């Protein structure tokens, strides 16, 4: 090994090759010497996306996910194998979808993107084909409503790569599977938006919608707004990260589809977008320079997925005026690195393990299992911005945390006035 750079490049390649199990990632995904800081960050993000996606998508595309994917869960939770596979597929693709939607091209990154998109389509086929050994549960128990919605969200985010490119037979299987989730009741909390998201997707692809399930989630969250860009998770506010995991993204994306139907929904969409921007400002301030952040509330094992609000605002170019794209990139890169590169995060075969900073099974609630953990992928949403975007091209910028604690004279932070 001649140089440290040779060692770093070989380590990156070997770590990816070890998780592929059937499709080798491009060797060019190793860090490139001389890349600008922003593009070096993008290359790191792509490696993280490949590391998350390869084990699950390769196994599912070959219809052997249920035979090879481990199921780690709380000792008292004996039912998680019924749900964990759909959890993994829906949550992984919800985060990778904007990147996959860029399509394949001849670049090393584009080659990997096209490869993973093809595997994702094969995986969706395997998951929804009743004759497949990996046919997934969309209807038994309550959990399938959640992950039917994440799969629907992924297809809304990648309408070409994850929907239009599916064979008609597969499209019909997907529609049939999503329909079977309709009898599952949505609780008086963020679950209302899971039902909404399924119905929004079905409408988008030309299927009749269940209006009661679609609009209840919108009306409830209109009424559950508590102020300063934050929604209650139900009638009461909970200090956790569910505004990022579910509420803000699914609300905004549902309103993208149906807002033009009435002045009521147009008005709510305007407010929801303003609130997302404010929420992104709050999220950027929560991330310390080392990528750590407050460990508050449940589902903390979803790792960097706790910052989907900031990631979505960056993707949609809706960051607050005092948070530059490069600031958001620096904050998100730090938090993704801190939560995905901690020793013990992945097992020997590349599967995620329960934890936040490594393997910490005590952080897993009874509803969390291996598949659940792939919600961390939603922090990668800005990969859907092309490499030429300022998010990637701009030089590094200090985050708000770094600015204020270094003594820089900043303006005060102010709440927004956004009535229900």
C-alpha positions as CSV (number, residue, x, y, z in Angstrom):
1,X,0.0,0.0,0.0
2,X,2.0,3.0,-1.3
3,X,0.1,5.9,0.2
4,X,-2.7,6.8,2.6
5,X,-4.8,7.8,-0.4
6,X,-4.4,4.3,-1.8
7,X,-5.6,2.9,1.5
8,X,-8.6,5.1,1.7
9,X,-9.6,4.3,-1.9
10,X,-9.2,0.6,-1.4
11,X,-11.2,0.7,1.9
12,X,-14.1,2.4,0.3
13,X,-14.2,-0.1,-2.6
14,X,-13.9,-3.1,-0.3
15,X,-16.7,-1.8,2.0
16,X,-19.0,-1.4,-0.9
17,X,-18.1,-4.7,-2.5
18,X,-18.7,-6.5,0.7
19,X,-22.4,-5.5,0.8
20,X,-23.3,-5.9,-2.8
21,X,-23.8,-9.7,-2.8
22,X,-24.4,-10.0,-6.5
23,X,-23.8,-6.7,-8.2
24,X,-20.5,-4.9,-7.9
25,X,-20.5,-1.2,-7.4
26,X,-18.3,0.9,-9.7
27,X,-14.7,1.2,-8.5
28,X,-14.9,4.8,-9.5
29,X,-17.1,5.5,-6.5
30,X,-14.0,5.6,-4.3
31,X,-13.1,9.2,-3.4
32,X,-11.5,11.1,-6.2
33,X,-8.3,13.1,-5.7
34,X,-8.8,16.8,-6.5
35,X,-12.6,16.9,-6.3
36,X,-14.0,20.2,-5.0
37,X,-15.2,20.0,-1.4
38,X,-18.9,20.0,-2.4
39,X,-18.4,17.3,-5.0
40,X,-16.4,15.3,-2.6
41,X,-19.3,15.5,-0.2
42,X,-21.6,14.3,-3.0
43,X,-19.4,11.4,-3.7
44,X,-19.6,10.5,0.0
45,X,-23.4,10.8,-0.1
46,X,-23.5,8.5,-3.1
47,X,-21.4,5.9,-1.3
48,X,-23.8,6.1,1.6
49,X,-26.8,5.6,-0.7
50,X,-25.1,2.6,-2.3
51,X,-24.2,1.1,1.0
52,X,-27.7,1.4,2.2
53,X,-29.3,0.2,-1.0
54,X,-27.2,-2.7,-2.2
55,X,-27.9,-5.4,0.4
56,X,-31.7,-4.9,0.4
57,X,-32.2,-4.3,-3.3
58,X,-29.9,-7.0,-4.6
59,X,-31.6,-9.6,-2.3
60,X,-35.1,-8.5,-3.2
61,X,-34.5,-8.3,-6.9
62,X,-33.4,-11.9,-6.8
63,X,-36.4,-12.8,-4.6
64,X,-34.4,-13.9,-1.6
65,X,-34.9,-11.0,0.8
66,X,-36.8,-13.0,3.3
67,X,-34.2,-15.7,3.3
68,X,-31.2,-13.5,3.8
69,X,-32.3,-10.3,5.6
70,X,-31.7,-10.5,9.4
71,X,-34.6,-9.3,11.6
72,X,-33.3,-7.5,14.7
73,X,-36.0,-6.3,17.1
74,X,-37.0,-5.8,20.7
75,X,-37.0,-9.1,22.6
76,X,-40.7,-8.8,23.3
77,X,-41.7,-8.1,19.7
78,X,-42.3,-11.4,18.0
79,X,-44.4,-10.2,15.1
80,X,-41.8,-8.0,13.3
81,X,-41.0,-10.5,10.5
82,X,-44.6,-9.8,9.3
83,X,-43.7,-6.2,8.6
84,X,-40.0,-5.6,8.4
85,X,-39.5,-6.4,4.7
86,X,-42.0,-3.8,3.5
87,X,-40.6,-1.4,6.0
88,X,-37.2,-1.8,4.5
89,X,-38.3,-1.4,0.9
90,X,-40.6,1.6,1.4
91,X,-38.3,3.5,3.6
92,X,-35.2,3.0,1.6
93,X,-36.8,4.0,-1.6
94,X,-38.5,7.1,0.0
95,X,-35.0,8.5,0.6
96,X,-33.3,7.3,-2.6
97,X,-36.2,8.2,-5.0
98,X,-35.2,11.8,-5.9
99,X,-31.6,10.6,-6.7
100,X,-32.9,7.6,-8.7
101,X,-35.2,9.9,-10.6
102,X,-32.2,11.7,-12.2
103,X,-31.8,8.6,-14.3
104,X,-28.8,6.7,-15.3
105,X,-25.9,8.1,-17.4
106,X,-22.4,7.2,-18.4
107,X,-20.7,8.8,-15.4
108,X,-19.6,6.5,-12.5
109,X,-22.4,8.0,-10.4
110,X,-25.0,7.7,-13.2
111,X,-24.0,4.0,-13.7
112,X,-24.6,3.2,-10.1
113,X,-27.9,5.2,-10.1
114,X,-29.2,3.4,-13.1
115,X,-28.1,0.0,-11.6
116,X,-29.9,0.7,-8.3
117,X,-33.0,2.0,-10.1
118,X,-33.3,-1.2,-12.1
119,X,-32.8,-3.3,-9.0
120,X,-35.5,-1.2,-7.3
121,X,-38.0,-1.9,-10.1
122,X,-37.2,-5.6,-9.9
123,X,-37.7,-5.4,-6.1
124,X,-41.1,-3.7,-6.4
125,X,-42.1,-6.5,-8.7
126,X,-40.9,-9.1,-6.2
127,X,-42.6,-7.4,-3.3
128,X,-46.1,-7.1,-5.0
129,X,-46.2,-10.3,-7.1
130,X,-48.5,-12.8,-5.2
131,X,-46.4,-15.6,-6.6
132,X,-43.1,-14.3,-5.3
133,X,-41.4,-15.8,-2.2
134,X,-40.8,-12.1,-1.2
135,X,-44.5,-11.0,-1.6
136,X,-45.0,-8.5,1.2
137,X,-47.7,-8.0,3.7
138,X,-49.8,-4.9,2.8
139,X,-52.9,-5.8,4.8
140,X,-52.4,-7.9,7.9
141,X,-52.1,-6.0,11.2
142,X,-51.7,-2.2,11.4
143,X,-48.1,-1.6,10.5
144,X,-48.5,-2.2,6.7
145,X,-50.4,1.1,6.3
146,X,-47.2,2.9,7.4
147,X,-45.0,1.3,4.8
148,X,-47.5,1.2,2.0
149,X,-47.4,4.9,2.4
150,X,-43.6,5.2,2.3
151,X,-43.6,3.1,-0.8
152,X,-46.3,5.3,-2.3
153,X,-44.2,8.4,-1.3
154,X,-41.2,6.9,-3.1
155,X,-43.1,6.5,-6.3
156,X,-44.5,10.0,-6.0
157,X,-40.9,11.3,-5.7
158,X,-39.7,9.2,-8.7
159,X,-42.7,9.0,-11.0
160,X,-40.5,7.9,-14.0
161,X,-37.9,5.6,-12.5
162,X,-40.1,3.9,-9.9
163,X,-43.5,4.0,-11.6
164,X,-43.7,4.6,-15.4
165,X,-40.8,2.3,-16.1
166,X,-42.6,-0.6,-14.3
167,X,-44.2,-3.1,-16.6
168,X,-48.1,-2.8,-16.7
169,X,-48.4,-6.1,-14.9
170,X,-46.2,-4.8,-12.0
171,X,-48.1,-1.5,-11.9
172,X,-51.4,-3.4,-11.5
173,X,-49.9,-5.5,-8.7
174,X,-48.7,-2.3,-6.9
175,X,-52.2,-0.8,-7.1
176,X,-53.8,-4.0,-5.9
177,X,-51.4,-4.2,-2.9
178,X,-51.9,-0.5,-1.9
179,X,-55.7,-0.9,-2.1
180,X,-55.5,-3.8,0.4
181,X,-54.1,-1.4,3.0
182,X,-57.4,0.6,3.0
183,X,-59.2,-1.3,5.8
184,X,-56.4,-0.5,8.2
185,X,-57.6,2.3,10.5
186,X,-55.4,5.4,10.9
187,X,-54.9,6.4,14.5
188,X,-55.3,10.0,15.8
189,X,-51.8,11.0,15.0
190,X,-49.3,11.2,12.1
191,X,-50.9,7.9,10.8
192,X,-53.6,10.0,9.2
193,X,-51.1,11.1,6.7
194,X,-50.1,7.5,5.8
195,X,-53.7,7.0,4.6
196,X,-53.6,10.3,2.8
197,X,-50.4,9.5,1.0
198,X,-51.7,6.1,-0.3
199,X,-54.8,7.8,-1.6
200,X,-52.8,10.7,-3.2
201,X,-50.6,8.2,-5.0
202,X,-53.6,6.2,-6.3
203,X,-55.2,9.3,-7.6
204,X,-52.0,10.4,-9.3
205,X,-51.9,7.1,-11.2
206,X,-55.5,7.4,-12.3
207,X,-57.2,5.2,-9.7
208,X,-60.4,6.2,-7.8
209,X,-59.5,7.7,-4.5
210,X,-61.1,7.2,-1.1
211,X,-61.9,10.8,-0.3
212,X,-62.6,10.2,3.4
213,X,-59.1,8.8,3.9
214,X,-57.4,11.3,1.7
215,X,-58.9,14.5,3.2
216,X,-59.0,13.5,6.9
217,X,-55.3,13.6,7.1
218,X,-55.2,17.1,5.7
219,X,-58.0,18.5,7.9
220,X,-56.6,16.9,11.0
221,X,-53.1,18.4,10.5
222,X,-54.5,21.7,9.6
223,X,-56.1,21.7,13.0
224,X,-53.1,20.2,14.8
225,X,-50.8,23.0,13.9
226,X,-49.3,24.3,17.2
227,X,-47.3,27.3,16.0
228,X,-43.8,28.4,14.8
229,X,-43.7,25.8,12.0
230,X,-44.6,22.8,14.2
231,X,-47.5,20.4,14.2
232,X,-48.8,18.2,17.0
233,X,-48.6,14.5,16.5
234,X,-52.3,14.3,17.2
235,X,-54.1,16.9,19.3
236,X,-51.0,17.3,21.6
237,X,-47.5,18.4,20.7
238,X,-44.7,15.7,21.2
239,X,-41.1,16.7,21.4
240,X,-39.7,14.2,19.0
241,X,-38.7,14.1,15.3
242,X,-42.1,13.1,13.8
243,X,-42.5,16.5,12.1
244,X,-39.5,15.3,10.1
245,X,-40.0,11.6,9.8
246,X,-43.6,11.9,8.6
247,X,-45.7,15.0,9.1
248,X,-44.1,17.9,7.2
249,X,-43.0,15.9,4.2
250,X,-46.2,13.9,3.7
251,X,-48.4,17.0,4.2
252,X,-46.5,19.2,1.8
253,X,-46.3,16.4,-0.9
254,X,-50.0,15.5,-0.6
255,X,-50.9,19.2,-1.0
256,X,-48.7,19.4,-4.1
257,X,-51.1,17.0,-5.8
258,X,-54.5,18.2,-4.6
259,X,-54.1,21.9,-3.6
260,X,-55.5,23.2,-6.8
261,X,-58.9,21.5,-6.2
262,X,-60.0,24.3,-3.8
263,X,-59.1,27.6,-2.3
264,X,-59.1,25.8,1.1
265,X,-56.3,23.5,0.1
266,X,-54.4,26.2,-1.8
267,X,-54.4,28.3,1.4
268,X,-53.2,25.3,3.5
269,X,-50.4,24.6,1.0
270,X,-49.1,28.2,1.2
271,X,-49.0,27.9,5.0
272,X,-47.5,24.4,4.9
273,X,-44.7,25.5,2.7
274,X,-43.9,28.5,4.9
275,X,-43.9,26.2,7.9
276,X,-41.5,23.7,6.2
277,X,-39.0,26.5,5.6
278,X,-39.3,27.6,9.3
279,X,-38.9,24.0,10.4
280,X,-35.8,23.7,8.2
281,X,-34.3,26.7,10.0
282,X,-34.9,25.0,13.4
283,X,-33.4,21.7,12.2
284,X,-30.3,23.4,10.8
285,X,-29.7,25.0,14.3
286,X,-30.0,21.6,16.0
287,X,-27.0,20.0,14.3
288,X,-23.7,20.5,16.1
289,X,-20.5,20.7,14.1
290,X,-19.6,17.1,15.0
291,X,-23.0,15.9,13.6
292,X,-24.5,15.2,17.0
293,X,-28.0,16.5,17.9
294,X,-30.5,16.3,20.8
295,X,-31.6,12.7,21.5
296,X,-35.3,13.5,22.2
297,X,-38.4,11.4,21.9
298,X,-39.1,8.1,20.3
299,X,-37.8,6.4,17.1
300,X,-34.3,7.8,17.6
301,X,-32.9,4.7,15.9
302,X,-34.1,6.2,12.5
303,X,-30.8,8.1,12.8
304,X,-30.3,10.9,10.3
305,X,-33.8,10.5,9.1
306,X,-34.7,12.9,11.9
307,X,-33.5,15.7,9.5
308,X,-35.8,14.9,6.6
309,X,-37.3,18.4,7.0
310,X,-34.0,20.1,6.3
311,X,-33.2,17.7,3.5
312,X,-36.6,18.2,1.8
313,X,-36.4,22.0,2.1
314,X,-32.9,21.8,0.5
315,X,-34.2,19.6,-2.3
316,X,-37.1,21.9,-3.0
317,X,-35.0,25.0,-2.8
318,X,-37.1,26.2,0.2
319,X,-34.3,26.9,2.7
320,X,-34.7,30.0,4.9
321,X,-32.9,33.1,3.7
322,X,-30.2,32.9,6.4
323,X,-29.3,29.2,5.6
324,X,-27.4,28.9,2.4
325,X,-27.4,25.6,0.4
326,X,-23.8,25.0,1.4
327,X,-24.7,25.5,5.1
328,X,-27.4,22.8,4.8
329,X,-25.0,20.5,3.0
330,X,-22.4,20.9,5.7
331,X,-25.0,20.2,8.5
332,X,-26.5,17.2,6.8
333,X,-23.2,15.7,5.8
334,X,-22.1,16.0,9.4
335,X,-25.2,14.3,10.8
336,X,-25.2,11.5,8.2
337,X,-21.5,10.8,8.7
338,X,-22.0,10.7,12.5
339,X,-24.9,8.3,12.4
340,X,-23.9,6.0,9.5
341,X,-20.1,5.7,10.1
342,X,-20.1,4.9,13.8
343,X,-18.6,1.5,14.4
344,X,-21.3,-1.2,14.7
345,X,-23.9,0.6,12.6
346,X,-23.8,-2.2,10.0
347,X,-23.4,-5.9,10.5
348,X,-20.8,-8.0,8.7
349,X,-23.1,-8.4,5.7
350,X,-24.0,-4.7,5.4
351,X,-27.4,-4.6,7.1
352,X,-28.3,-1.8,9.4
353,X,-28.4,-2.5,13.2
354,X,-30.5,-0.8,15.8
355,X,-28.9,2.3,17.3
356,X,-28.0,6.0,16.7
357,X,-24.2,6.1,17.2
358,X,-23.4,2.5,16.5
359,X,-25.2,-0.6,17.7
360,X,-27.5,0.4,20.6
361,X,-30.4,-2.1,20.8
362,X,-31.8,-0.4,23.9
363,X,-32.9,2.5,21.6
364,X,-35.3,0.1,19.7
365,X,-38.9,0.4,20.7
366,X,-41.2,-2.6,20.2
367,X,-42.3,-1.4,16.7
368,X,-38.7,-1.1,15.4
369,X,-36.9,-3.8,13.5
370,X,-34.2,-4.0,10.9
371,X,-36.4,-2.8,8.1
372,X,-37.6,0.2,10.1
373,X,-34.1,1.6,10.3
374,X,-33.9,2.4,6.6
375,X,-35.8,5.6,7.2
376,X,-32.4,7.1,7.7
377,X,-32.2,7.3,3.9
378,X,-34.5,10.3,3.8
379,X,-31.6,12.5,4.9
380,X,-30.2,11.9,1.4
381,X,-33.0,13.6,-0.4
382,X,-30.7,16.4,-1.8
383,X,-29.0,13.8,-3.9
384,X,-31.9,14.5,-6.2
385,X,-30.2,17.9,-7.0
386,X,-27.8,17.5,-9.9
387,X,-24.0,17.9,-9.3
388,X,-24.2,21.4,-10.9
389,X,-26.6,22.7,-8.2
390,X,-25.3,25.3,-5.7
391,X,-26.0,22.8,-2.9
392,X,-23.0,20.8,-4.3
393,X,-21.0,23.4,-6.1
394,X,-20.8,26.1,-3.5
395,X,-17.7,26.1,-1.2
396,X,-18.1,25.0,2.4
397,X,-20.0,27.4,4.7
398,X,-20.2,27.6,8.5
399,X,-23.5,26.4,10.0
400,X,-25.5,28.6,12.3
401,X,-24.1,26.7,15.3
402,X,-20.5,27.4,14.2
403,X,-21.2,31.0,13.5
404,X,-22.8,32.0,16.7
405,X,-20.6,30.0,19.0
406,X,-17.5,31.4,17.4
407,X,-18.7,34.9,18.3
408,X,-20.1,36.1,15.0
409,X,-22.7,38.8,15.4
410,X,-25.9,37.2,14.0
411,X,-29.5,38.6,14.0
412,X,-31.9,37.1,16.5
413,X,-34.0,34.0,15.5
414,X,-37.7,34.8,15.3
415,X,-40.8,32.7,15.3
416,X,-43.2,32.8,12.4
417,X,-46.8,33.9,12.7
418,X,-48.7,31.3,10.7
419,X,-52.3,30.8,11.9
420,X,-54.3,27.7,11.3
